Amino acid sequence: MRDFFRLLRFIKPHLGLFVLATVCMLVSAVFDGIQIAPAIPMIDNVFTGQGITISRSLPDFLTRIIATINALPRLKLLKFIVLGFLGLFALKSFAEFIRQYLMTKVGHLIVRDIRNSLYAKYQNLSLDYYTKSKAGNLVSRITYDVGVINNSIAQGLTDVFYQTFKIVILLGIAILINWRLFLISIVLFPFISIPVVRISKALRKISAKGQEKMGEITSTLYEGITGIRIVKTFSMENYEVDRFARANEGFYKISMKSAKRIIAISPITEFIGSCAAMFVLYVGGRQIIEGTLSFGLFAAFMGAMFQCTQPFKRLSNLSAVMHQASAAAKRIFEILDTPVDMQDASSAITLPAVSETIRFENVNFRYKDEKEDVLKNINLEVPSGSILAIVGPTGAGKTTLINLIARFYDVTRGKIAIDGYDIRNIRLKSLREKIAIVTQEMFLFNDTVGVNIGYGDIQAEHEDIVRAASAANADGFIRALPEGYDTIIGDRGFRLSGGEKQRLSIARALLKDPPILILDEATSQLDSQSERLVQEALDKLMRGRTVFVIAHRLSTVRRADKIVVLDSGRISECGSHEELMERGGLYKKLYQLQFRDE
């Protein structure tokens, strides 16, 4: 439950609204209690004509009120009671509406803030975190888990205060009417807690498993939708349907276990409450027969006690709801409590224009939980405005090396410096504003063409977007789309070809206009015609920038000012194309294998 109570910190910004809602709960609970009062004169005065009688002394003000009621003519008293009931119900209904509206608003505001906090945390977590986490599981936490919390806040916080207020007021009325009868009636109530506690303990474990199963469903759903092209290519539709059905069946079974226990709480508490009510009915009935208690007072007493049944049931069910929410809160705080690896140092500076060199000094890097370094003793100097090509066999560490430049990861030992500034002492935003990346995996948003290009500079005007698209050889195919730059391109650019998506990515980078450009096999998956158009766009993009290229295409590698050959995380060779060919080392072997068709 500790994790659930930690969620209450999200109430703080809305404390005023919550206090107002709590006051409305108290007012509504008071009206719920005092609506019993008119039943006493209705029965004892109007219906039986015997008047209200009570066998013990009361405060003076109550004695005077009872005397006044007993003195009123029965018909006149009936009119007062009817009008009083109407007024009471009107006020109660208004207070009930305000109470529910304010608490619903508080609940939705808290859920909104939790979702915002979670998504902000997602954006700040390092790439290393995402390599170990399923996207569907992360989506489940911000959708399903937060939805569970929404129910617990809207229902739970309301019940904690409102039902408690009702119980206190109703029990106070019962004590005022007949305290001995009250003591008799609550003898069996403590037994309610025994089954509730046992069921709640079981629910805590079941709820945690249920949320894990929902994570599996979301993950399976996400992979099945985003990978639909591969699914259809391999005719795996039935396999995916079965995989989803298995995950869904697992969630169904866990949900039914939870539902069975939650449902059991209500009849158990109701049965125990009924046993208490029947015992009180017997004792009170004897007092009426003996003339020591009027029927009106007994009816009001029983009304107060029976009205307590519903609040007790709600509070009993609340335990189950809270345990479900606690399990969801735990999963949420697993994210919110995850430390952010990439943060600005306290003395971090804003990087000025890149004008000199990018230097790797004895750089070593190891992924978390790995035993060996992926990069070992890397020393490089890349002058501003030059092109560095990085080649090597698969798994040599090429992509890892360029990921260090943008601080997607931090070096394990050594340092990377831009114009003499250690990048760990540069503000992340400032550093990444100077870098654009074009990779073989072109990610585009399910939005318009213009928005996707404008992602490179959200302040850009439409004319700037068109200019960048023209420079990337993309303007022609964009204008041929149904709505031109306003065309929705589908999830991950589903409606576009690989070459078209790549040119949009290049246009996005052109619009950003960064001094440092990283190309990670940007043309490796294109046909010849698309490659030519993309290569022309890349040539324009590379002009006047410091460029890091991972490429298998000879044209890009040959024109590089320097070529670095990585092998098992180390630099095995370094030089121009001609120099490396003359040495006859690993580069020449790669050339003969990868570029023989050029």
N, C-alpha and C positions, 0 to 999 in steps of 0.2 A: 504493500500500500504506500510505501515511501515514495515510489515513483509517481503515483497518482497525485499525492499531495504536492509534489514538486511542480505539477502542472498549474497549481493555484497561483504561481507567480505571474502567469499570464493574465490574471484578473486585475493586477495592479493598475494598468492603464485605464481600466474601465470600472474602477472602484466606486466612483460616484454613482454610476448607473446600477451597479450591483447593490449598493446600500439602499437606493431608492426602491429597487425590486424587493429587497428584504423587508422594507417598511410596508410595502403593499402586501407581502405575504402575511405579515403580522395582522394587518387590518382585515384581510380576507379571512384569516383564521379566527379572529375575534367575531366576525359576522357569522362564521360557521357555528361558533359556540353559542352565541346569544340567540340564534334562531330557535333554539330549544325552549327558551324561556316562555314564549307565548303559549306553549302546549299546556303549561300548568294551569293558568286561569281558564283556558279553553275547556279543559276536562273538569276541573274542580268547581268552577263557578258557572260557566255557560251550560255545560252538558248535565252535570249532576246537581248543581245549585247548592252544594254543601260548603263551598268556600275553601280556601287554602288553609290547611292545618299542618303544623310542624311541631314535633315533639321536643324541640330543644330551643334554647334562647338564641336569637340572631342579633346582629348589629342593629342599632336603632333605625338606620336608614332603610334597611330591609324590612324591619317590622312595620314601619310607617307605610312603605309601598304595598305590603301585603294587606294591611288594614284598608287602605284606599281602594285596592282592587276588590276586596270582599264587600265594600260598601256600594260599589257601582251596580246599577240595574243590569241584568243579564244581557238584554238586547243591546244596550249602549256599549257594554264591555265587548260584545261580539263585533260591533262595528269598529271599535278601536283596534281590536286584535287583527281583523281582516286588513284594515289600512296599514297597521304596523307591519304585518307580514309582507304586504306589497312593497312598502318602502324599504324594508330590510332586504328583500330579495333583489330589488333594484340596485341598492348600494353594494351588495355582495357580488352581483354579476359584473358591475363596473370594476370593482376591486380585483375580481378574478381575471378579467380581460387584461387589465394593466399589468397584473402580476405575471401572467403567462407571456405576454408580449415582451416585457422587459427582460425576463429570464431567457426567453428564446433569443433575444437580441444579444444578450451577454454571451450565451453559449456560442452563437455564430461568430461573434467578434473574436472570442478566444480561439475557436477553431481556425478562423482566418489567420490570426497571428501565428498560431502553431505551424500552419502550412507555409506561411511566408518564411518563418524561421528555418523550417526544414529545407525549403528550396534554396534559401540563401546559403545554408550550410553545404548543401550539395554542390553549389557553385564554387565554394571555397575549398572543398576537399581536393587532395592531390590526385593526380592520375593513378598513382600507386594504389590508392584506395579502390578505384573503379576496376582495376585489373583483378581484384579479389572479390568483387561484389556483383551479383546479378542485377541487371537493370530492372527486371520485373519486380524483384524483391524491394528495391528502393522505391519504385512506383507504388507498391502495395502499402508501404509505410505512410506515404503522404495522402493516400486515398482511403484504403480500408481502415487502417489503424486509427487515423485521425477521425474517421467517421464513427468508430466505436467510442472514441473520447467525446465526440459531439453529443452522442446519446447520454453518456454518463454525466456530462456537465449540465445539459438541459434538464435531464431527469434527476440526476443525483443531487446536485446542489439545491435544486428546488425542493426535493423531498427532505433533505437534511434539515432545512430551515422550516419550510411550510408545514410538513407533516409533524415535526417536533412542536411547532407552535400550536397546531391543532390538538395534539395529545395533551399538552400542558393545560390548555384552556378547558378542554372537555373534562379532563380528570379533576381540574379545579372545581368545575361546576358539580361534578359527582360528589366530591368531598364535601362541598358546601351543603348539598342536599342531605347526604347521609354518610358520614365517614365510616361507620361500622360496616355498612353494606359495601362500601368501596374496598375496605380491607379484605373482606371475604371474596370479592370479585377478582382480585389480582393474585390470589394464591397460586393459580395454575399458569399465570403468564410467564414466569421464569423458565418453564419447561419448553417454551417456544424457541429459546436461544440454542438449545442443544442440537436439534436437527439442522438448524440454519447454519451454525458454525461448521458442522461436518460437511454439509453440502458445499459451503463456500470454499473450504479448503480444496475440495475436489475440483471445483470450478476454476480455481486459480491455475491449476496445471492444464486443464482442458482448454482454457482460453488461450494460453500461450501456444499450445499445439495448433489450435484453430487458426491463429494468426500466421503461424509458419506455413500451414497448408494454403492459406489465402495467398501468401507470398509465392508459393509454387504455382498456383493457378495464374497469377498475374505474370509471372516469369514465362510460363509456357505460352500464354496468350500473346505476350509481347514478341517472343521469338517466332511464333507461328505467323504473326501478321507481318513483322518486319522482314522475315525471310521467306515470304510467300513465293517469290520467284524461284528460289532454290527448291522449295517444297514441290512446286508444280513441275520443275525440270526433272526431278527424280521420281515423280509420281508417288509422293509420300503423303498424299492427303489423308488416306485412311490411317496411316501411322500417327499423324499429328492429331487426328480426331480421337484416336484411342489414348494417346498420351494425355490429352486434355481431359478426357473422360475419367482417366485414372486419378488425376489430380483433383478433379471436381468431386469424384466419389469419396476420396479421402476427406475433403472438406465437409461433405454432406454428413459423413459418419461422425466426425468430431462435433459438428453443429448439433446433431441430434442428441449426442451425449450431454452436451451443455444444456440444450432445451429441456431434456427430460428432468434434469436436476433443478433448473429454474422453475419449471412448471410445478414440481413437487412441493416447493416451498409454500405456495399459496394454500393448497388444500390442507397441508399439515398445520399451518398456523390457524387456518379457519376452523379446523376440527377442535384444536385445543381451546380456541376462543369460544367456540360453541359450548364446550363442556363447562367453561367458566360461566357463560351466560345462563345455562340451564340451572346451575347451582344457585346463582343469584336470583333467578326467577322463583325458585322454590322458597328461598329465605324471604325475599320481598313479598311474595304472595301471602305467606303466613302473617307478616306484619300488617298487610292490608286487611286481611280477614279479622285480625285481632284489633284493628282500629288504631294502631300506633303510627300508621303511615297512610297519607292520602293517595288515591290512585293517580292523581295528576303528578304529584311529586315522584312517585315510583316510575311513571311513564317517562318523565323527564330524565330521571336517573338512568333508566334502561336506554333511552335515546342517546344520552351522552356516552354510555359505555359501548353501545353498538356502533356509534360513529367513530369510536377509537379503533374499531377493528380494521377499517380500511387504511388509516395511517400506519398502524402496526404492520399490516401486510405489505404496504409500500416500502416501509423501512426494512422489513425482512428481505424483500426482493432486491432492495438497494445494495445489500451486501454482495449479491451475485453480480450485479451491474458494476459495482466498484472493482471487484476482482477482475472482471473482463477488461475494464478500463485500465487497471493497474498493469495487466500484461501488455496492453497496447502501449501504455506510457513507457514501459521499460524498453520496448523496441524503438520508440521514438527517441528516448534519451540516449540509447546506444549511438544514434546518429549525432544528436546535439552535443554529446560529451566527447565525441571523437576529436582528438587534437588536430588542428590544422598544421600540416607540415610546412607549407609555404607561407610565411608571413614576413612582413617588412621588418627589418631590424630597426631598433629605436633611432639609430643614426642614419637611416637610409636616405639617399639623395635622389633628386630627379635627374635622369640621364640627359645631358645636353645632346646636341647633334653628334652623330657618329661620324668622326672625321679621320681617325688614325688607324688603329688595329684592333682585331679581336684575337686574344691570346689564350691558349690553353697551356697551363703550367703544371706539369706533373699530375695530370688529372687521372684519378682512379674513381671507379663507380661500381657500387654493388646494390642490387635491389634488396629491399627488406626481406628478411627470412631466407635469403640466399647465402650460400657458404663461400662462393667464389666471386671475385670481381668480374664484371662484364667488360669493363674498360680498364686498361692497365698502363700507367705511366704515359699518358698522351701529352705530347708537347707539339704545339702548332702555333704559327703566327700567320694571320690572314689580314693583309693590308686592306684598308677601306677601299671599296670600289672594285675589288678583285673577285674572281670566281674560283671556288675550291670545290673540286669533285671528290666524292668519297665513294670508293668501290671496295668490293670484297665479297667473299662467299656469304651465303645465307647464315645468319646467326653470328656474324663477326662483330656486331655492335654498332652498325652504321646509324640506324634510326635512334638508338640510345644516345649516341654522340650528339646528334642535332637536337634531341629533346632537352639536353642539358643547357643549350644556349638560351632557350626561352624559360628556363627554370621550371620545367614540368617536374623535374627532379633536381635535387642538389647533389653536387659531387660528394663522394665519400672522403676523398683526400685531394689536395691540390686546389687550384682555383681557375676560374674562367674570368678574364678581365676584358672589358670594352673600354678602349681609350684610357687604359690604366685603372679603371674602376672595377673592383671585384663585383660581379653581378649580384652577389648576396647582399651587397650594401647599396643596391639600387632598388628603388620602389618597384614592385612587381608591375603595377599599372604602367609606370614610365618605361620599364624595360620592354614589355610586350607591345606597347604602342609603336616601338621601333622595329617590330618584327612581323612579317607576314609568312604564312606557311601554305603551300599548295602540295597536297599529297595525292596518292593514287586512289584513296578512298574519299571521294568528293562528298561532303555532307552538305545538303541543302535543306532548308526549312520548308515545311508545307505552307508556303505563302506565295506572294507574287514574285515575279522575276525581279522587279524593281527593289522590293524589300530585301531579297537575297543578295543582290549586288550592293545595296546600300548598307548592309551589315558591316561593310568595311569602314564606313563613316556615316553614322546615323544623322549627322548634321548636313549631309550632302544634298544639294539641289538635284532636281530631275535631270537637268542638263549635264551635271557632273557624272551622273550614273550612265547616261547615254554615251558620254565621251569615253568612260572606262570600258563600256561594252564594245564600242567601236574599236578601241585599241586592242581588245581581246578577241577580235574577229567574231563577235557574238551578236552585233546589232542586227545583221541580216536575218538570222534565224529567229531572233526575238520578235522582230516586226512581223514575221510570217505566222506567229502564234495567234490564236483566236482573239485575244485581247492585248496583244503586244506586251508591254512591260507590266501590265496589270493582270497578266495570266497567272492563275494559281497552278503551280507546277507539280503538286501532289507530294505525298510523303517521301522525303529524301530525294526529291526531283524525279519521281516515278515516271512522269510523262516525257522525260528528256532522254536523249541518247548519252552514252558515256562521253563522247567528245563535246556535246553541248553542255553537259554538267561541268566538265573540266574548264571550259571557256568561261562559264559563269564564275567558277572559283577564281580564275585568273583575273577576271574583271573586278571581283571583290577585292583582291589583293592590290590591283592597280589603283582602285579608288582609295585604299588606305594609304598608298604612297609611302611605304616604309623604307628606311635606309638599309635594313637587313632582310634578305629574302631566303627562305628555306624551301627547296624543291625536293620532295621525297618520292622519287620514281613517278613523277607527274604525268608521264606519257606511256607508262609501261603497259597499259591495258587498252590501248587505242588501235584502231585500224590505220592503214597508211594515210588515207585522206584526212581523217580526224587528227592524226598525229601531225601532219603538215600544218594544218590550221592552228592547232594548239602550240606547236613549236614556234610558229611566227608570233603568236601572242606572247609566248614566254620570252622570246628575244626582246620584244618591246619592254616586257616587265623587268628584265634583268639589267637593262641599261642604267649605268650610274649607281648601281647598288652593290653591296657586299653580299655575294650569293654562295650558299652552301647547297650543293647538288648531290643527291643520291640518284644515280641514273644508270640504266643499262643501255641507253642509246648513245651510240658512238659520236653523233654530231655534238651533243652537249659536252661529253667528256673531253673530246679533242680540243675544244675551244677554251677549256678551263685554264686559268693561269697556273694552277697547281693541282695535281691529282694525288690523293692520299689513299693508300691501299691498307685496309684493315684486315687482320687475320687473327682470330681468337682474341679479340679485344686489344690487340697491339698494332702499332703502325709498323708494317713490315717494309713498305716502300713509300717514297715521296718524290715527286718530280713532275715534269711535263710528260705529255703523251710520248713524244719521241724519246726522251731520256729513259722512260720506263720500258719502252719496247726494246731499246738497245741493251738493257740490263738482263733481259730474258728471265725475269723472276715471275712472281705470282701474277702480276698485272698482265704480262704477255699471255700466260695460260688462260686467264679470264677473258682476255681479248679474243683469243682464238676460239674459246667456247661460246662466248656471248655475242661477239660482233662479227663473226665470220661471214654473215649474210649481208653486211652493210656494203 
